[in-house]
Each structure stands twice: as structure tokens, then as C-alpha cells.
Amino acid sequence: MEDVTDLYKQLCKKHNIELQECVQKALTGGPVLDLSSQTLDVGTCAVVGKMLQVSSKFEEVSFEDCLLKEDGIKSILLGLCGNSSVKTLVLKGNCIQGNSTDALAKMLRHNSRIVRLSLEWNNLGLHPESFGSFCGALVKNSCVQYLDLRSNQLGGEAASALAQVLMRNCSLLSLDLRWNTLGVAGGKTLLEGLRNNRTLTLLNLIGNSITNDIISTIDNQISKNKLLSLKEREYIGQTTLLKEQLERQEQHSSQQVKQLEDNLAQRDKALNKTIQEGEFQTGKLQEELSSKSLELVALRTKYELITSALHLNQERVSVLEERNCTLQEDLKSSQESATLEKSKLKEALDSARAQHSEEVHALHTTITQLQTKIGELTAESEKQKQQTFDLKETTCSLQAEIKGLKMECDALRSKEQTKHKEMMKNVEKQHSAEVHQLKMDHQQVETEMRGKLASIEAWKAEAQAEVASLQVQLSTERSSSQAQLLSLKKHLKAEHFAVVRGLEEQLQMMEESRGDAEERLRSQVAANSALRATNTKLSSHIHALNNDITELQAKVESREGEVKVAEKRIREEFSAQIEDLQQECKQIPKLNSIISEQKRLITDLEHESDLHKREAKLKEEEMKKMLQAYQI
């Protein structure tokens, strides 16, 4: 892994980015790159993305609970577009939404290696359009088998998109949709998608408010898919066995072909030897024919000499007729023998020439076949040379284009960095002013709440004194009324303690909210994506405050009911006490005013969160415009 650390250091030096020890430690972890719960800058994310694009040593990458910024997520996903080794990707707890979801869809379109994808605790369902593009990429992807989408605020539109994925995707085996807001309609749409699916074997829908009937039908469909997957596995096993047998037969046939080729080569060698021997024999026969032709020439010369001698000895013919007859007989016999020898030689020459012509014709045919093969091979080699030349030209042109794009990217990056720094300065100023205002408001709220607590304690003391006087009066009238008054006193004390405790808990919650708000504002100063994370936290906190308000209202309503019951019971006997209790009931609007003030504070916080969201949307639109200009 030293090569990866060296590459990380080189990229950091090249782009003027500080080294982080957590990244260096993670790079020494073998094939697993674990950066869980680490704070990573945009620059380090860009460097890690480039490393993932170049390196092929990592099989599992984890960015769990890192709260990455949008630009950092985009750079990492851009690097994974060209990666061919990562099989498991964990992006749990990174507030992925909007443009980040679009980048995730782009990565799924280009990557063909990732098998496990974990997206738990994100916000994919907040932007239905980007989630639709994500589902469209899943439809085209044929590698992702295990997908985790827990706690992503997925609703009915997301359920329809996921149903399209289930209808058209043939590789997904496990899908986790726990703790979302799909509802009954979403469960029905998923069921319709599952009816056309034959590969999904695990679908978890806990915490989606879906009825048991729909869940049972979905489980039945998944069990059918499991049976089909088992059958497919058996079929695949049989096909693999058949493939192995076919491969063995092909190997055997290839061995036989090789043996036949060897035999043909041996026969060619033997034919070449026979051709050479025939050529040698033809040479010998030609030599014998030349020698015999010389003998014939000698015989002709002898015949001429004899004829000349006969002309010269014509005068002696009469004397030597007998000798001439004998000589003629001898000559005739010699001529007959010579003609016989000539005919034999001609027959032998004709047979040798026929054999030679046949052998030469066979050699010519073999030579022509070899020449045709050589021509074909030369043509194929020329085509391959042309293809290699074209590929070289295309690579040169692509390298030139890549260099130009790198120059443009560097220029745009420098411009964006300067603009981002200016925007961050302005945001820091605005957030410092907002923090000051929040502190002042919180101090005012604390003073008001303390005053209210003092008034409540005074009211408590007055109520205790009044209850004591009532006890003295009631002791003279009835013993039963004493028991009732004691129960009322205990009940009122418990209610007062509950109110005081509720107010103290509210103060503690406000203090905790102040600490959380300060931490969120500090995180917002870091980058624009942290603003979104704090907005989501503020929304959750507002939800908790609303829950507290509803609880207080329920308590107030219960208290009013109890007071009314007590008034009905003692109305006839203690009209004076009822008037005192009505005075106590008149103090309830004070609590309502307190609640209204808290609601106002909540509305102010919601207004501030809306402002933050608007600022984030404006920044996103600016980034989109910059990206569009960069693409143009």
C-alpha cells in the first residue's frame, strides 16, 4: 500500500491540499478503505476521488457518518465512475439529496462493479426528480445486488419509482426500505412491481405503516422468487457442468485436430522427400538419355562411314556381294536391335515425363494454395496495421483533448475557489450576526421564564395558604369534606410540581438547543453542505418542540377536565371554593400565553431555517449555472 500513500501525497502537493492523518491511516488498511466518522474537506474528497479513479487495490470503501459536503460527494462519485475494483460502497449518514443524488445516478450508469450499496440515513426522498433519475440508473445497472435505503424519507412518488426498478431490474436480490413513509399506497405500488419481478429474494418494509395483508402478499411473492432463484441456481449449475463437458470435448477435438495437423505435416514431409527423390531420378534418367543420344550420334557417324565405305567399295560389290549380304544381315539385325532399344528408351522417357508432369502439377497446386494463404495473411496484417495506426491517432487526439479539458478545469476550479471564499466570508459575517441575535433572544427568554417561575411560586404559596384556611373551615363542617379537600390539595401540588418540572425541562431543552444551534452555526461556517445538515437537525428539533407543546396542551386539557370534575362534585356544597378554583383556572391563559410565546420562538426558528434553505437553493442554482457553463 506504499504506492497508494505516495500517490496521495503527490496529489496533495500538486493541488496544494493539507495531508490528513486519518486518510493516511485508512490507506494502510489493505483492500478496505474505512473513513467512517471522519471530517473530510472538499479538497481531500477530490484527492480521494482521483485515487479511486486510478487505483484498483480497494474492494470496499466506507464514508459512514462523515457528513460530507455536496462537492465532496460529487468528486468521490466522479472518481468511482472510472473504478473497476470497488464492490462495496457505504455512504450512510451524509445527507445525500438533490444534486448529490443525481451524481449518484451518474456513477451507477458508468460503474459496472459495485455489488453492495448502503445509503442509510440520507434524504433521497426530499427531491422526487433526482430520486427518479437514481431509480432510472438502477434500472440500467446490472451489478448492484444489495441496496440499503433505510430512513431516507421515501414517500409515494419514491414507491412508484422503486416499483419501476423492481419491474425492469434483473440483478437486485435484497432491498431494505425500513423506517420510511411509503404508506399503504406505496406498499400497493411495490406489490405491483414485484409481480413482474423474479429475482428479488429479500424486501424489508418495517416502519412504513403498511397493512399486514399487503406485507403477507409481498412475502408470498418473495418466497416464490426464492424458489425461482433456487431453480435458477440449479439450472446454472447444470449449465456450468455442460459447459465444462463442452470445454473438455473442445479440448479433445483440438487435440485431435493438432494430431491431424501433425500427421499432415509428416505426410507433407514425406511427399517432399519423394518429390526430391523423383527429381534426383529424373536427373539420372536425363544423364542416361544424354549418354544414349551420344551413342546414337556415334552410331550415325559409323553408319555414314559405312555408307561412304560402301560407295568406295561399289566397284568391289560384285566381288564382295556375299560379304555385303552378310554385312547387310548384320546391319539389319543391329538396326532392329537399335530400334528396339530406341522404342524402349522412348517408352521409359514418356512414362518418366508423365510422372514428372503429374508431380510438377501437384507441386504447382500446393504452391498456389500456399500463395493464396500468404496473400490473405498479408492483407490481414495490413488491416491490423491500419487499425493500430488509427487507434494511435485517436489516442493522440484524446490525449490532446484531455489536456485542454484539464487546463479549463483548473481555471474554473480557481475561479470557483475564489468565489467560494468570498461567499464563505459573507456567510460567516451573517452567521455571527445571527448568533448574536440568538444569544440576546435566549437571554430575554431566560429572564421571562425566571419571572414566570417566581410568579408561579408566589401563586403556589398563596394557593397553599388558601388550602390551609379551607381545611380549617371544612374540619368544622364534615369529615368527608376533609378527605376530599386533602385529595384536592395533593392533586393540585402534583400539578404544580409537574408544571414547574415541565418549565425547567423546557429551559434545559432551550439551553441544549442553544448549544446545538451554536455547533450547527460553526459547522455551517465550514461549507454550504453543512447548512443543509443543520437545517435537517433544526427541523428535527422543531418537531421535538412541537411534540413537547402538544404534550403540554394535553396536560393542560387534562387539568381542565379534572378541575371541571372537581367543580361538579363540590359545586352544591362549596360554592366559595369553586370561585377560588375558577380564579386558579383563570391563570391557565398565562400558561397559554407562555405556549404562544414558545410557538412564536419556534416560528422564528422555522423562518430562519427557511432563510437558510433559500440561501442553499440560491447557491445550488449558482453551482448549476457554473456547471452548465463549464459543460458548454
C-alpha positions in Angstrom: 0.0 0.0 0.0 3.0 2.3 -0.1 2.2 3.1 -3.7 -1.2 4.4 -2.7 0.1 6.6 0.1 2.8 8.0 -2.2 0.1 8.8 -4.8 -2.0 10.5 -2.1 1.0 12.7 -1.1 1.8 13.6 -4.7 -1.8 14.6 -5.4 -2.0 16.7 -2.3 1.3 18.5 -3.2 0.0 19.0 -6.8 -3.3 20.7 -5.6 -1.9 22.4 -2.5 -4.0 20.4 -0.1 -3.1 19.6 3.5 -2.4 16.0 4.4 -4.8 14.3 6.9 -3.6 11.6 9.2 -6.9 9.8 9.2 -6.7 9.3 5.4 -3.1 8.1 5.6 -4.1 5.5 8.3 -7.0 4.3 6.3 -4.8 3.8 3.2 -2.8 1.3 5.1 -5.8 -0.9 5.8 -5.4 -3.3 2.9 -8.3 -3.7 0.4 -10.7 -1.9 2.7 -10.7 2.0 2.8 -12.6 2.9 6.0 -13.1 6.6 6.6 -16.1 6.3 8.9 -17.0 9.2 11.2 -14.1 11.4 9.8 -14.3 15.1 8.8 -13.1 15.4 5.3 -12.6 18.6 3.4 -13.7 19.1 -0.2 -10.1 19.0 -1.3 -9.3 15.7 0.4 -12.5 14.3 -1.1 -11.3 15.4 -4.6 -8.0 13.7 -4.0 -9.6 10.5 -2.7 -11.9 10.5 -5.8 -8.8 10.8 -8.1 -7.1 8.0 -6.2 -10.2 5.7 -6.6 -10.3 6.5 -10.3 -6.6 5.5 -10.7 -6.1 2.8 -8.1 -7.5 -0.7 -8.3 -6.5 -2.0 -4.8 -9.6 -1.2 -2.8 -12.6 -3.6 -2.8 -14.6 -1.9 0.0 -15.0 1.9 0.6 -16.8 3.3 3.7 -17.8 7.0 4.3 -20.2 6.3 7.1 -21.4 9.3 9.2 -18.9 11.7 7.6 -21.5 14.4 6.8 -19.7 15.1 3.5 -20.3 18.2 1.6 -22.1 18.1 -1.7 -18.9 18.9 -3.7 -17.0 16.3 -1.8 -19.7 13.6 -2.5 -19.7 14.6 -6.2 -15.9 14.3 -6.5 -15.9 10.9 -4.8 -18.7 9.6 -7.0 -16.9 11.0 -10.1 -13.8 9.0 -9.2 -15.9 5.9 -8.7 -17.3 6.3 -12.3 -14.0 5.0 -13.7 -13.2 2.5 -10.9 -13.2 -1.2 -11.6 -12.3 -2.8 -8.2 -14.7 -1.5 -5.5 -17.5 -3.9 -4.8 -19.0 -2.4 -1.6 -19.8 1.3 -1.1 -21.1 2.7 2.2 -22.5 6.3 2.3 -24.6 6.1 5.5 -25.4 9.4 7.2 -24.2 12.0 4.6 -27.4 14.0 3.9 -27.4 13.0 0.3 -30.2 14.8 -1.6 -30.8 16.8 -4.8 -27.6 17.2 -6.9 -25.8 14.6 -4.8 -28.5 12.1 -5.8 -28.0 13.0 -9.5 -24.3 12.4 -9.1 -25.0 9.0 -7.5 -27.2 8.1 -10.5 -24.4 9.1 -12.9 -22.0 6.9 -11.0 -24.4 3.9 -11.3 -24.7 4.5 -15.0 -20.9 4.3 -15.6 -19.8 1.9 -12.9 -20.2 -1.8 -13.5 -18.5 -3.3 -10.5 -20.4 -2.3 -7.2 -22.4 -5.1 -5.7 -23.4 -3.7 -2.3 -24.6 -0.1 -1.9 -25.6 1.3 1.6 -27.4 4.7 1.7 -29.0 4.6 5.2 -29.9 7.8 7.0 -29.9 10.2 4.0 -32.5 12.4 2.4 -33.0 10.9 -1.1 -36.8 11.2 -0.9 -36.8 15.0 -0.5 -36.3 15.6 -4.2 -38.5 13.2 -6.2 -37.0 14.2 -9.6 -33.4 13.3 -8.6 -34.6 10.1 -6.9 -36.4 9.2 -10.2 -33.1 9.7 -12.0 -31.4 7.5 -9.4 -34.0 4.8 -10.0 -33.6 5.1 -13.7 -29.9 4.4 -13.3 -30.7 1.4 -11.1 -32.9 0.0 -13.9 -29.9 0.2 -16.4 -27.4 -1.1 -13.8 -26.9 -4.9 -13.8 -24.4 -5.3 -10.9 -26.0 -3.9 -7.7 -27.4 -6.8 -5.8 -27.8 -5.4 -2.2 -29.3 -2.0 -1.7 -30.0 -0.3 1.7 -32.4 2.7 1.7 -33.4 2.9 5.4 -34.5 6.2 6.8 -34.5 8.2 3.6 -37.9 10.0 3.8 -39.3 8.0 0.9 -42.9 8.6 0.1 -45.5 7.6 -2.6 -43.6 9.0 -5.6 -40.5 7.2 -4.5 -42.5 4.0 -4.2 -43.7 4.3 -7.8 -40.1 4.8 -9.0 -38.9 1.8 -6.9 -41.8 -0.2 -8.5 -40.4 0.6 -11.9 -37.0 -0.6 -10.7 -38.4 -3.9 -9.5 -40.3 -4.4 -12.8 -37.2 -3.8 -15.0 -34.1 -4.7 -13.0 -33.0 -8.3 -13.1 -29.9 -8.2 -10.8 -31.3 -6.8 -7.4 -31.5 -9.5 -4.7 -32.0 -7.6 -1.5 -33.8 -4.2 -0.8 -34.1 -2.6 2.7 -36.8 0.1 3.0 -37.2 0.2 6.7 -38.4 3.4 8.5 -39.7 5.4 5.6 -43.1 6.9 4.8 -44.3 4.7 2.0 -47.8 4.1 3.3 -50.5 1.8 2.1 -50.5 3.2 -1.4 -46.7 2.8 -1.6 -47.0 -0.8 -0.5 -49.6 -1.5 -3.2 -47.3 0.0 -5.9 -44.4 -2.0 -4.7 -46.6 -5.1 -4.8 -47.5 -4.4 -8.4 -43.8 -4.0 -9.3 -43.0 -7.3 -7.5 -45.5 -9.2 -9.6 -43.2 -8.7 -12.6 -40.0 -9.4 -10.7 -38.4 -12.8 -10.5 -35.0 -12.1 -8.8 -35.7 -10.2 -5.5 -35.4 -12.5 -2.5 -35.4 -10.1 0.4 -37.6 -6.9 0.9 -37.8 -5.3 4.4 -40.7 -2.8 4.9 -40.8 -2.4 8.7 -41.9 1.1 9.9 -43.7 2.2 6.8 -47.3 2.0 8.1 -48.3 -0.8 5.6 -51.1 -3.2 6.4 -50.4 -6.8 7.2 -52.4 -8.0 4.2 -50.0 -6.2 1.8 -47.0 -7.4 3.7 -48.2 -11.0 3.6 -48.8 -10.9 -0.2 -45.3 -9.3 -0.6 -43.8 -12.1 1.5 -45.6 -14.7 -0.6 -44.2 -13.1 -3.8 -40.7 -13.0 -2.4 -40.9 -16.7 -1.3 -41.9 -17.5 -4.9 -38.8 -15.5 -6.1 -36.7 -17.5 -3.7 -37.9 -20.8 -5.2 -37.3 -19.4 -8.7 -33.8 -18.3 -7.6 -33.1 -21.9 -6.3 -34.3 -23.3 -9.6 -32.1 -20.8 -11.5 -29.1 -21.8 -9.4 -29.7 -25.5 -10.2 -30.1 -24.6 -13.9 -26.9 -22.5 -13.7 -25.1 -25.5 -12.1 -26.3 -27.8 -14.8 -25.3 -25.3 -17.5 -21.8 -25.0 -15.9 -21.4 -28.8 -15.9 -22.5 -28.8 -19.6 -20.1 -26.0 -20.3 -17.3 -27.9 -18.7 -18.1 -31.0 -20.7 -18.2 -29.0 -23.9 -14.9 -27.4 -23.0 -13.4 -30.9 -22.4 -14.8 -32.1 -25.8 -13.5 -29.0 -27.4 -10.1 -29.7 -25.9 -10.2 -33.3 -27.0 -11.3 -32.2 -30.5 -8.5 -29.6 -30.6 -6.0 -32.3 -29.6 -7.3 -34.5 -32.4 -7.0 -31.5 -34.8 -3.4 -31.0 -33.6 -2.7 -34.7 -34.2 -4.2 -34.5 -37.7 -2.1 -31.4 -38.4 1.0 -33.2 -37.2 0.1 -36.2 -39.5 -0.5 -33.9 -42.4 2.8 -32.2 -41.7 4.5 -35.6 -41.7 2.8 -36.5 -44.9 4.0 -33.2 -46.5 7.5 -34.0 -45.4 7.2 -37.5 -46.9 5.8 -36.0 -50.2 8.6 -33.5 -50.3 11.1 -36.4 -49.9 9.5 -38.4 -52.7 9.5 -35.3 -54.9 13.2 -34.8 -54.2 13.9 -38.4 -54.9 11.9 -38.2 -58.2 13.8 -35.1 -59.2 17.0 -37.0 -58.5 15.9 -40.0 -60.5 14.8 -37.7 -63.4 18.2 -36.2 -63.3 19.8 -39.6 -63.6 17.5 -40.5 -66.5 18.3 -37.3 -68.3 22.0 -38.2 -67.9 21.4 -41.7 -69.3 19.4 -40.2 -72.2 22.2 -37.8 -73.0 24.7 -40.7 -72.9 22.5 -42.8 -75.2 22.0 -39.8 -77.6 25.8 -39.6 -77.8 25.9 -43.3 -78.6 23.3 -42.8 -81.3 25.3 -39.9 -82.8 28.3 -42.2 -82.8 26.3 -44.9 -84.5 25.1 -42.4 -87.1 28.7 -41.4 -87.8 29.6 -45.1 -88.0 26.7 -45.6 -90.4 27.9 -42.7 -92.6 31.4 -44.0 -92.6 30.0 -47.4 -93.6 27.9 -45.9 -96.4 30.9 -44.0 -97.6 32.9 -47.2 -97.5 30.2 -48.9 -99.5 30.3 -46.1 -102.1 34.0 -46.5 -102.3 33.8 -50.2 -102.5 31.0 -50.3 -105.1 33.5 -51.5 -107.5 34.2 -54.3 -105.2 30.5 -55.1 -104.7 30.4 -57.7 -107.2 33.4 -59.3 -105.6 32.1 -58.9 -102.1 28.3 -59.5 -102.5 28.4 -62.4 -100.3 30.2 -60.4 -97.7 27.8 -57.5 -98.2 24.8 -59.8 -97.8 26.2 -61.0 -94.5 27.1 -57.4 -93.6 23.6 -56.3 -94.5 22.1 -59.0 -92.4 24.3 -58.0 -89.6 23.3 -54.4 -90.1 19.7 -55.2 -90.2 20.0 -57.2 -87.0 21.9 -54.3 -85.4 19.3 -51.8 -86.7 16.4 -53.9 -85.4 18.1 -54.1 -82.0 18.8 -50.4 -82.1 15.2 -49.6 -83.0 14.0 -51.9 -80.2 16.3 -50.1 -77.8 15.1 -46.7 -79.1 11.5 -47.7 -78.6 12.2 -49.0 -75.1 14.0 -45.8 -74.3 11.2 -43.6 -75.7 8.6 -45.5 -73.6 10.7 -45.1 -70.5 11.2 -41.4 -71.2 7.4 -40.9 -71.8 6.5 -42.7 -68.6 9.1 -40.7 -66.6 7.9 -37.4 -68.2 4.3 -38.2 -67.4 5.2 -39.0 -63.8 7.3 -35.8 -63.6 4.5 -33.7 -65.1 2.0 -35.1 -62.6 4.3 -34.4 -59.7 5.1 -30.9 -61.0 1.3 -30.2 -61.4 0.7 -31.3 -57.7 3.6 -29.1 -56.6 2.1 -26.2 -58.5 -1.3 -26.6 -56.9 0.2 -26.8 -53.4 2.3 -23.7 -54.2 -0.7 -21.8 -55.4 -2.6 -22.7 -52.3 0.2 -21.5 -50.1 0.5 -18.3 -52.1 -3.2 -17.6 -51.6 -2.9 -18.2 -47.8 0.2 -15.9 -47.8 -1.8 -13.2 -49.6 -4.7 -13.5 -47.1 -2.3 -13.2 -44.2 -0.6 -10.2 -45.7 -4.0 -8.5 -46.2 -5.0 -9.2 -42.6 -1.6 -7.8 -41.3 -2.1 -4.7 -43.4 -5.6 -4.2 -42.0 -4.3 -4.7 -38.4 -1.5 -2.1 -39.1 -4.1 0.4 -40.4 -6.3 -0.3 -37.3 -3.3 0.3 -35.0 -2.4 3.5 -36.8 -6.0 4.7 -36.5 -6.0 3.8 -32.8 -2.8 5.7 -32.3 -4.2 8.8 -34.0 -7.4 8.6 -31.8 -5.4 8.2 -28.6 -3.2 11.2 -29.5 -6.3 13.3 -30.2 -8.0 12.2 -27.0 -4.8 13.0 -25.0 -4.8 16.5 -26.5 -8.5 17.0 -25.7 -7.9 15.7 -22.1 -5.1 18.2 -21.6 -7.3 21.0 -22.8 -10.1 20.0 -20.5 -7.7 19.7 -17.6 -6.5 23.3 -18.3 -10.1 24.5 -18.4 -11.0 22.6 -15.3 -8.1 24.1 -13.4 -9.0 27.6 -14.4 -12.7 27.1 -13.5 -11.6 25.5 -10.2 -9.5 28.5 -9.3 -12.4 30.9 -10.1 -14.8 28.8 -8.1 -12.4 28.7 -5.2 -12.1 32.5 -5.1 -15.9 32.9 -5.4 -16.4 30.2 -2.7 -14.0 32.0 -0.3 -15.9 35.3 -0.8 -19.2 33.6 -0.2 -17.9 31.9 2.9 -16.7 35.3 4.3 -20.1 36.8 3.8 -21.8 33.7 5.3 -19.5 33.9 8.4 -20.5 37.6 8.9 -24.2 36.8 8.5 -23.9 33.8 10.9 -22.0 35.8 13.5 -24.8 38.4 13.5 -27.4 35.7 13.7 -25.6 34.0 16.6 -25.5 37.3 18.5 -29.2 37.8 17.9 -30.0 34.2 19.1 -28.0 34.8 22.3 -29.9 38.1 23.0 -33.2 36.4 22.4 -32.2 33.4 24.6 -31.3 35.8 27.4 -34.6 37.6 27.1 -36.4 34.2 27.2 -34.5 33.2 30.2 -35.4 36.4 32.1 -39.0 36.0 31.2 -39.1 32.4 32.2 -37.4 33.2 35.5 -40.0 35.9 36.2 -42.8 33.5 35.3 -41.3 30.9 37.7 -41.2 33.4 40.5 -44.9 34.3 39.9 -45.8 30.7 39.8 -44.0 30.1 43.2 -45.9 33.1 44.7 -49.1 31.7 43.3 -48.2 28.4 44.8 -47.7 29.9 48.3 -51.0 31.7 48.0 -52.7 28.6 47.0 -51.2 26.6 49.9 -52.4 29.3 52.3 -55.9 29.2 50.9 -56.0 25.5 51.0 -54.9 25.6 54.7 -57.8 28.0 55.5 -60.2 25.8 53.7 -59.0 22.8 55.7 -59.7 24.7 59.0 -63.2 25.6 57.8 -64.0 22.2 56.5 -62.8 20.5 59.7 -65.8 22.0 61.5 -68.4 21.0 58.8 -67.8 17.5 57.6 -65.2 14.8 57.9 -65.9 13.6 54.4 -65.2 17.1 53.0 -61.8 17.0 54.8 -60.8 13.8 52.9 -61.9 15.4 49.6 -60.0 18.6 50.3 -56.9 16.7 51.2 -57.1 14.8 47.9 -57.6 18.0 46.0 -54.6 19.6 47.7 -52.4 16.6 46.8 -53.7 16.7 43.2 -53.0 20.5 42.9 -49.5 20.1 44.4 -48.7 17.3 41.9 -50.0 19.5 39.1 -47.9 22.5 40.2 -44.8 20.3 40.5 -45.5 18.9 37.1 -45.8 22.4 35.6 -42.6 23.5 37.3 -40.8 20.5 36.1 -42.1 21.0 32.6 -40.9 24.6 32.6 -37.5 23.5 33.9 -37.2 20.8 31.2 -38.2 23.4 28.6 -35.4 25.7 29.9 -32.9 22.8 29.7 -34.2 22.0 26.2 -33.7 25.6 25.3 -30.1 25.5 26.7 -29.4 22.4 24.8 -31.0 23.9 21.7 -28.7 26.9 22.1 -25.7 24.6 22.3 -26.9 22.7 19.3 -27.5 25.9 17.4 -24.0 27.2 18.1 -22.5 23.9 17.0 -24.6 24.0 13.8 -23.6 27.5 13.1 -19.9 26.6 13.5 -20.4 23.7 11.1 -22.3 26.0 8.7 -19.2 28.3 8.6 -17.2 25.3 7.2 -19.2 24.9 3.9 -22.6 25.2 2.2 -23.5 21.5 2.5 -23.2 21.7 6.3 -26.0 24.3 6.2 -28.3 21.6 4.9 -27.3 19.2 7.6 -28.0 21.8 10.3 -31.3 22.6 8.6 -32.4 19.0 8.9 -31.3 18.9 12.5 -33.2 22.1 13.2 -36.3 20.6 11.6 -36.0 17.5 13.8 -35.5 19.8 16.9 -38.6 21.8 15.9 -40.5 18.6 15.6 -39.4 17.7 19.1 -40.5 21.1 20.4 -43.9 20.7 18.7 -44.2 17.3 20.4 -43.4 19.0 23.8 -46.0 21.7 23.1 -48.7 19.0 22.3 -47.8 17.2 25.5 -48.2 20.5 27.5 -51.5 21.1 25.8 -52.6 17.6 26.6 -51.6 18.2 30.2 -53.5 21.5 30.3 -56.6 19.9 28.9 -56.4 17.0 31.4 -56.0 19.5 34.2 -59.1 21.4 32.9 -61.1 18.2 32.8 -60.0 17.3 36.3 -60.9 20.8 37.6 -64.3 20.6 36.0 -64.9 17.2 37.6 -64.0 18.6 41.0 -66.3 21.6 40.4 -69.2 19.3 39.6 -68.6 17.2 42.7 -68.4 20.1 45.2 -70.5 22.8 43.4 -73.5 22.4 45.7 -71.5 22.2 48.9 -68.6 24.6 48.4 -69.6 27.5 46.1 -66.9 29.7 47.6 -64.3 27.1 47.0 -65.5 26.8 43.4 -64.9 30.6 42.9 -61.4 30.2 44.2 -60.8 27.3 41.8 -62.2 29.4 39.0 -59.6 32.1 39.9 -57.0 29.4 39.7 -58.4 28.4 36.3 -58.1 32.0 35.2 -54.3 31.6 35.5 -54.4 28.9 32.7 -54.3 31.7 30.0 -51.0 32.7 31.3 -49.7 29.2 30.5 -51.3 29.6 27.1 -49.5 32.9 26.6 -46.3 31.1 27.6 -47.1 28.4 25.0 -47.9 31.1 22.4 -44.5 32.7 23.1 -42.8 29.4 22.6 -44.7 29.0 19.4 -43.5 32.3 18.3 -39.9 31.3 19.0 -40.5 28.1 17.0 -41.9 30.1 14.1 -38.9 32.4 14.3 -36.6 29.3 14.2 -38.6 27.9 11.2 -38.3 31.3 9.5 -34.6 31.2 10.0 -34.4 27.6 8.7 -36.4 28.7 5.6 -34.0 31.5 5.0 -31.1 29.1 5.2 -32.8 26.7 2.8 -33.4 29.6 0.4 -29.7 30.6 0.6 -28.7 27.0 0.0 -31.1 26.8 -3.0 -29.6 30.0 -4.5 -26.1 28.6 -4.0 -27.2 25.4 -5.7 -28.6 27.3 -8.6 -25.3 29.2 -8.9 -23.4 26.0 -8.9 -25.7 24.5 -11.5 -25.2 27.6 -13.7 -21.4 27.3 -13.2 -21.6 23.6 -14.2 -23.7 24.3 -17.2 -21.2 27.0 -18.3 -18.4 24.5 -17.7 -20.2 21.9 -19.8 -20.7 24.4 -22.6 
